[in-house]
Amino acid sequence: MIRVLLADDQALMRAGFRALLDAEDDVEVVGEATDGASAVDLARRLRPDVVLMDVQMPGLDGIDATGRIAADPDLAAVRVLILTNYGLDSYVFAALRAGASGFLLKDADPADLLHAVAVVARGDALLAPTVTRTLISEFVAGPPPATPTAGQDVLTTREREIVELVARGLTNDEIAARMVISPLTAKTHVNRAMTKLHCRDRAQLVVWAYESGLVAPRRR
């Protein structure tokens, strides 16, 4: 059973998500929050598997709420899926940096929402879709950080190559095909890199890749 917490200040939006999720046999909506502060509080009390987090909410917004959840060691198993109205929402990369495991457009098909919840609940990040690659390209297109994040030296050459492909939006299967290795081997390298860099999931690995300077944003 996947336990979901809904965080959105619009009652109609919450009702729609609840109706969809409650119709599934393996999903349970365990609570609803109307702002970021209550989302953090309910996450601590209810320990959901996934928080569907709106960005723009009164008081504490979704990005800051995500950061508080991701920074709490007691909530290490809680994954945040950001909800956004626009495919190029300027808040999305900030949300990934704060610790979100991915994002979903509010007008996504019901099947896409259910898939996203399942993907994030099992510990993966929702980073493969083309729209996510576009977001990454858009919002890391600024200058690289003046002081790159340390950590590249802990990775092997193969792990650095694979992290770069993850940051470009490739799935494990695509990485395996590119590097002529098995998908299981690709997944193993990805997991080892996340462990070494203390990244909780692939989303954090992408953020690290750009902020460390390992991957340079493509210029248009």
C-alpha positions as a Markdown table, in Angstrom:
| # | Residue | x | y | z |
|---|---|---|---|---|
| 1 | Met | 0.0 | 0.0 | 0.0 |
| 2 | Ile | 1.4 | 3.4 | -1.0 |
| 3 | Arg | 0.5 | 6.1 | 1.5 |
| 4 | Val | 0.1 | 9.5 | 0.1 |
| 5 | Leu | -0.2 | 13.0 | 1.6 |
| 6 | Leu | -1.8 | 15.7 | -0.5 |
| 7 | Ala | -0.5 | 19.3 | 0.0 |
| 8 | Asp | -2.4 | 21.9 | -2.0 |
| 9 | Asp | -4.2 | 25.1 | -0.9 |
| 10 | Gln | -7.0 | 24.5 | -3.5 |
| 11 | Ala | -9.7 | 22.3 | -2.0 |
| 12 | Leu | -11.0 | 21.3 | -5.5 |
| 13 | Met | -7.6 | 20.2 | -6.6 |
| 14 | Arg | -7.1 | 18.1 | -3.4 |
| 15 | Ala | -10.6 | 16.5 | -3.9 |
| 16 | Gly | -9.7 | 15.6 | -7.5 |
| 17 | Phe | -6.4 | 14.0 | -6.5 |
| 18 | Arg | -8.0 | 12.1 | -3.6 |
| 19 | Ala | -10.8 | 10.7 | -5.8 |
| 20 | Leu | -8.4 | 9.4 | -8.3 |
| 21 | Leu | -5.9 | 7.9 | -5.8 |
| 22 | Asp | -8.6 | 6.5 | -3.5 |
| 23 | Ala | -10.0 | 4.5 | -6.4 |
| 24 | Glu | -6.7 | 2.5 | -6.5 |
| 25 | Asp | -6.5 | -0.7 | -4.4 |
| 26 | Asp | -2.8 | -0.1 | -3.6 |
| 27 | Val | -2.9 | 3.6 | -2.8 |
| 28 | Glu | -4.2 | 5.3 | 0.4 |
| 29 | Val | -4.5 | 9.1 | 0.9 |
| 30 | Val | -3.6 | 9.5 | 4.6 |
| 31 | Gly | -3.9 | 13.2 | 4.9 |
| 32 | Glu | -4.4 | 16.6 | 3.3 |
| 33 | Ala | -2.4 | 19.8 | 4.0 |
| 34 | Thr | -3.5 | 23.3 | 2.9 |
| 35 | Asp | 0.0 | 25.0 | 3.2 |
| 36 | Gly | 3.7 | 24.1 | 3.5 |
| 37 | Ala | 3.9 | 24.2 | 7.3 |
| 38 | Ser | 1.0 | 21.8 | 7.7 |
| 39 | Ala | 2.5 | 19.6 | 5.0 |
| 40 | Val | 5.8 | 19.3 | 7.1 |
| 41 | Asp | 3.8 | 18.7 | 10.3 |
| 42 | Leu | 1.6 | 16.0 | 8.7 |
| 43 | Ala | 4.6 | 14.3 | 7.1 |
| 44 | Arg | 6.3 | 14.0 | 10.5 |
| 45 | Arg | 3.1 | 12.7 | 12.1 |
| 46 | Leu | 1.8 | 10.4 | 9.3 |
| 47 | Arg | 5.1 | 9.3 | 7.7 |
| 48 | Pro | 3.6 | 8.9 | 4.1 |
| 49 | Asp | 5.5 | 7.3 | 1.3 |
| 50 | Val | 4.8 | 10.2 | -1.0 |
| 51 | Val | 3.9 | 13.8 | -0.6 |
| 52 | Leu | 2.1 | 15.4 | -3.6 |
| 53 | Met | 3.4 | 19.0 | -3.0 |
| 54 | Asp | 2.0 | 22.1 | -4.7 |
| 55 | Val | 4.6 | 24.9 | -5.1 |
| 56 | Gln | 2.7 | 28.1 | -4.5 |
| 57 | Met | 0.9 | 27.9 | -1.1 |
| 58 | Pro | 0.3 | 30.5 | 1.6 |
| 59 | Gly | 2.9 | 30.9 | 4.3 |
| 60 | Leu | 5.6 | 28.3 | 3.9 |
| 61 | Asp | 5.7 | 27.5 | 0.1 |
| 62 | Gly | 6.2 | 24.0 | -1.4 |
| 63 | Ile | 9.9 | 24.5 | -2.0 |
| 64 | Asp | 10.7 | 25.4 | 1.6 |
| 65 | Ala | 8.4 | 22.6 | 2.8 |
| 66 | Thr | 10.2 | 20.1 | 0.6 |
| 67 | Gly | 13.6 | 21.3 | 2.0 |
| 68 | Arg | 12.5 | 20.8 | 5.5 |
| 69 | Ile | 11.2 | 17.3 | 4.8 |
| 70 | Ala | 14.3 | 16.3 | 2.9 |
| 71 | Ala | 16.6 | 17.7 | 5.7 |
| 72 | Asp | 14.8 | 15.7 | 8.5 |
| 73 | Pro | 16.6 | 12.4 | 9.1 |
| 74 | Asp | 13.4 | 10.9 | 10.5 |
| 75 | Leu | 11.7 | 11.5 | 7.1 |
| 76 | Ala | 14.4 | 9.9 | 5.0 |
| 77 | Ala | 11.9 | 7.5 | 3.5 |
| 78 | Val | 9.4 | 10.2 | 2.6 |
| 79 | Arg | 9.5 | 11.2 | -1.1 |
| 80 | Val | 8.2 | 14.5 | -2.4 |
| 81 | Leu | 6.6 | 14.8 | -5.8 |
| 82 | Ile | 6.2 | 18.5 | -6.9 |
| 83 | Leu | 2.9 | 19.6 | -8.6 |
| 84 | Thr | 3.2 | 22.4 | -11.0 |
| 85 | Asn | 0.9 | 24.2 | -13.5 |
| 86 | Tyr | 3.5 | 24.8 | -16.2 |
| 87 | Gly | 5.9 | 22.6 | -18.0 |
| 88 | Leu | 8.6 | 25.2 | -17.6 |
| 89 | Asp | 7.8 | 26.4 | -14.1 |
| 90 | Ser | 10.8 | 28.3 | -12.8 |
| 91 | Tyr | 10.4 | 26.8 | -9.4 |
| 92 | Val | 11.0 | 23.2 | -10.5 |
| 93 | Phe | 14.7 | 23.1 | -10.4 |
| 94 | Ala | 14.8 | 24.9 | -7.1 |
| 95 | Ala | 12.4 | 22.2 | -5.8 |
| 96 | Leu | 14.7 | 19.4 | -7.1 |
| 97 | Arg | 17.6 | 21.2 | -5.4 |
| 98 | Ala | 15.6 | 21.3 | -2.2 |
| 99 | Gly | 15.1 | 17.5 | -2.2 |
| 100 | Ala | 12.1 | 16.7 | -4.4 |
| 101 | Ser | 12.2 | 13.4 | -6.2 |
| 102 | Gly | 10.5 | 14.8 | -9.3 |
| 103 | Phe | 7.6 | 16.8 | -10.6 |
| 104 | Leu | 4.3 | 16.3 | -12.3 |
| 105 | Leu | 2.1 | 18.7 | -14.3 |
| 106 | Lys | -1.3 | 19.3 | -12.7 |
| 107 | Asp | -3.0 | 18.7 | -16.0 |
| 108 | Ala | -1.3 | 15.3 | -16.5 |
| 109 | Asp | -3.4 | 12.3 | -17.4 |
| 110 | Pro | -4.7 | 10.3 | -14.5 |
| 111 | Ala | -2.5 | 7.3 | -15.6 |
| 112 | Asp | 0.6 | 9.6 | -15.5 |
| 113 | Leu | -0.2 | 10.7 | -12.0 |
| 114 | Leu | -0.6 | 7.1 | -10.8 |
| 115 | His | 2.6 | 6.1 | -12.5 |
| 116 | Ala | 4.5 | 9.0 | -11.0 |
| 117 | Val | 3.3 | 8.1 | -7.5 |
| 118 | Ala | 4.4 | 4.5 | -8.0 |
| 119 | Val | 7.8 | 5.5 | -9.4 |
| 120 | Val | 8.6 | 7.9 | -6.6 |
| 121 | Ala | 7.3 | 5.6 | -3.9 |
| 122 | Arg | 9.7 | 2.9 | -4.9 |
| 123 | Gly | 12.6 | 5.3 | -4.4 |
| 124 | Asp | 13.2 | 6.3 | -8.0 |
| 125 | Ala | 13.1 | 9.8 | -9.4 |
| 126 | Leu | 10.8 | 11.1 | -12.1 |
| 127 | Leu | 13.5 | 12.4 | -14.4 |
| 128 | Ala | 13.2 | 10.4 | -17.6 |
| 129 | Pro | 10.4 | 12.2 | -19.4 |
| 130 | Thr | 11.3 | 14.6 | -22.2 |
| 131 | Val | 9.6 | 17.5 | -20.4 |
| 132 | Thr | 12.0 | 17.0 | -17.4 |
| 133 | Arg | 15.0 | 17.0 | -19.7 |
| 134 | Thr | 13.7 | 20.3 | -21.1 |
| 135 | Leu | 13.4 | 21.7 | -17.6 |
| 136 | Ile | 16.9 | 20.7 | -16.7 |
| 137 | Ser | 18.2 | 22.3 | -19.8 |
| 138 | Glu | 16.3 | 25.5 | -19.2 |
| 139 | Phe | 17.1 | 26.1 | -15.5 |
| 140 | Val | 20.7 | 25.0 | -15.4 |
| 141 | Ala | 21.5 | 27.2 | -18.4 |
| 142 | Gly | 22.9 | 29.9 | -16.2 |
| 143 | Pro | 26.6 | 30.2 | -15.4 |
| 144 | Pro | 28.2 | 27.4 | -13.4 |
| 145 | Pro | 28.7 | 27.9 | -9.7 |
| 146 | Ala | 31.7 | 30.0 | -8.7 |
| 147 | Thr | 32.8 | 27.3 | -6.2 |
| 148 | Pro | 32.0 | 23.9 | -7.6 |
| 149 | Thr | 30.6 | 21.3 | -5.1 |
| 150 | Ala | 33.3 | 19.0 | -3.9 |
| 151 | Gly | 33.0 | 15.2 | -4.4 |
| 152 | Gln | 34.1 | 14.3 | -7.9 |
| 153 | Asp | 37.2 | 12.6 | -6.6 |
| 154 | Val | 35.2 | 10.0 | -4.8 |
| 155 | Leu | 33.8 | 8.7 | -8.0 |
| 156 | Thr | 35.5 | 6.2 | -10.4 |
| 157 | Thr | 35.9 | 7.2 | -14.0 |
| 158 | Arg | 33.0 | 4.9 | -15.0 |
| 159 | Glu | 30.8 | 6.4 | -12.3 |
| 160 | Arg | 31.5 | 9.9 | -13.4 |
| 161 | Glu | 30.5 | 8.9 | -17.0 |
| 162 | Ile | 27.3 | 7.4 | -15.8 |
| 163 | Val | 26.4 | 10.3 | -13.5 |
| 164 | Glu | 26.8 | 12.6 | -16.5 |
| 165 | Leu | 24.4 | 10.5 | -18.5 |
| 166 | Val | 21.9 | 10.5 | -15.6 |
| 167 | Ala | 22.2 | 14.3 | -15.6 |
| 168 | Arg | 21.4 | 14.4 | -19.3 |
| 169 | Gly | 18.1 | 12.6 | -18.6 |
| 170 | Leu | 19.0 | 9.0 | -19.6 |
| 171 | Thr | 17.3 | 6.1 | -18.0 |
| 172 | Asn | 19.2 | 3.0 | -16.8 |
| 173 | Asp | 18.2 | 1.2 | -20.0 |
| 174 | Glu | 19.4 | 4.0 | -22.1 |
| 175 | Ile | 22.7 | 4.3 | -20.2 |
| 176 | Ala | 23.2 | 0.5 | -20.6 |
| 177 | Ala | 22.7 | 0.7 | -24.3 |
| 178 | Arg | 25.1 | 3.7 | -24.6 |
| 179 | Met | 27.8 | 2.1 | -22.6 |
| 180 | Val | 27.2 | -1.5 | -23.7 |
| 181 | Ile | 26.6 | -2.8 | -20.3 |
| 182 | Ser | 23.5 | -4.5 | -18.7 |
| 183 | Pro | 20.7 | -2.3 | -17.2 |
| 184 | Leu | 21.5 | -4.0 | -13.8 |
| 185 | Thr | 25.1 | -2.9 | -14.0 |
| 186 | Ala | 24.1 | 0.6 | -14.9 |
| 187 | Lys | 21.7 | 0.7 | -11.9 |
| 188 | Thr | 24.5 | -0.6 | -9.7 |
| 189 | His | 26.8 | 2.2 | -10.8 |
| 190 | Val | 24.1 | 4.8 | -10.3 |
| 191 | Asn | 23.3 | 3.5 | -6.8 |
| 192 | Arg | 27.0 | 3.5 | -5.8 |
| 193 | Ala | 27.4 | 7.0 | -7.0 |
| 194 | Met | 24.4 | 8.1 | -5.0 |
| 195 | Thr | 25.8 | 6.4 | -1.9 |
| 196 | Lys | 29.2 | 8.0 | -2.3 |
| 197 | Leu | 27.7 | 11.5 | -2.8 |
| 198 | His | 25.0 | 11.2 | -0.2 |
| 199 | Cys | 22.3 | 11.8 | -2.8 |
| 200 | Arg | 18.9 | 10.4 | -1.7 |
| 201 | Asp | 17.8 | 9.7 | -5.3 |
| 202 | Arg | 18.4 | 10.4 | -9.0 |
| 203 | Ala | 17.0 | 13.9 | -8.7 |
| 204 | Gln | 19.6 | 14.8 | -6.2 |
| 205 | Leu | 22.3 | 13.2 | -8.4 |
| 206 | Val | 21.3 | 15.4 | -11.3 |
| 207 | Val | 21.4 | 18.5 | -9.1 |
| 208 | Trp | 24.9 | 17.5 | -7.8 |
| 209 | Ala | 26.1 | 16.9 | -11.4 |
| 210 | Tyr | 25.4 | 20.4 | -12.4 |
| 211 | Glu | 26.3 | 22.2 | -9.2 |
| 212 | Ser | 29.6 | 20.3 | -9.0 |
| 213 | Gly | 30.6 | 21.3 | -12.5 |
| 214 | Leu | 30.8 | 17.7 | -13.7 |
| 215 | Val | 28.1 | 18.6 | -16.3 |
| 216 | Ala | 28.1 | 21.9 | -18.1 |
| 217 | Pro | 24.7 | 23.2 | -19.2 |
| 218 | Arg | 24.2 | 23.2 | -22.9 |
| 219 | Arg | 24.2 | 26.6 | -24.4 |
| 220 | Arg | 21.5 | 27.6 | -26.9 |
